[in-house]
């Protein structure tokens, strides 16, 4: 093709540019020409980053095929940075894979703001899924901004920082940027990182894992993403999720005060918290009006879970203490009392982790803090994960 670089430089009308850029991309067989085209098309908007990434991908492909010159040498010749070229080529690969899933996606992808491709790249092994989700969201919301698209992704998948290490090295677990966000349709989801750490440290590699109070199904979301946190462990657990009021089709109805319909090797309990959940859930535990009646129901649940554990099976119970707001209010050490109940059922305590509830980040926290100081009543800002073995 004669003077492809000059032709790309001169064209003005967008549709004509797209057509010519696709035509040259298919036919170019010289990596230097492909690279120069990449730098030319990168100056165009809209469509510049889309085609620039795909041209650099083609350049890398041609270099590997010919094996005559390195990417570094080629970039030196045309005044480009090899690191940038590699990065753009990886974006080109993500774009190409996303397009294979939907032929119509090209029309949207080439008009995307380059920031969307940056966000996609940060998702690593979910980069293609990010672009697919972005295209689907944009099809339904044509006026969506970059932030609208990214927030939509984060509402189901959370933010992923490239250097994020989900598994904590100590028994103090604080999660400033949760990877798995709370389901908007369900008020009680704890950060998914708690499940990931509890599985990593306390569950077997194989066997039956159960969440009897599954809520929105966070355990399944975290386990499905185990490549992010399992490290050198190859988990092969079979999950069962139950709830008194199932929110998802994969969660089965079951009352946790009764033994489970399966025998388990690992059970995770995140019960409604005393004095804090009666406006969120139904059920005897959430609606308990006294601490005594709350502990009675907890005792029923621990009895049922103990009967549902295989020998050497483990039970994780996640609870905070309860602190009244005023000086005259009592304090209840719920984790300690649950520990006593569990040992009454001959469960052996083996470990505990302490988890920040992040209440200092809540709206109105400054006012609540000032009130707590005036009453000399510390706010309860920590949950305890107690782990028992049968």
Buried (B, 14 or more C-beta within 10 A) or exposed (E): EEEBBEBBEEBEEBEEBBEBBBEBBEEBEEBBBBBBBBBBBBEBEBBBBBBBBBBBBBBBBBBEEEEEBEBEEBBEEEEBEBEEBBBBBBBBBBBBBBBEEBEEBBEBBBBBBBBBBEBBBEBEEBBBBBBBBBBBBBBEEEEBEBEEBBEBBBEEBBBBEEEBEBBBEEBEBEBEEBBBBBBEEBEBBBBBBBBBBBBBBBBBEEBBBBBBBBBBBBBBBBBEBBEBBBEEEEBEBEBBBBBBEBBBEEBEEBBBBBBBEEBBBBBBBBBBBBBEBBEEBEBBBBBBEEBEBBBBBBBBBBBBBBEBBBEEBBBBBBBBBBBBEEEEEEEBBBBEBBBEBBEEBEBEEEBBBBBBBBBEEEEEBEEBEEEBEEBEBEBBBBBBBBBBBB
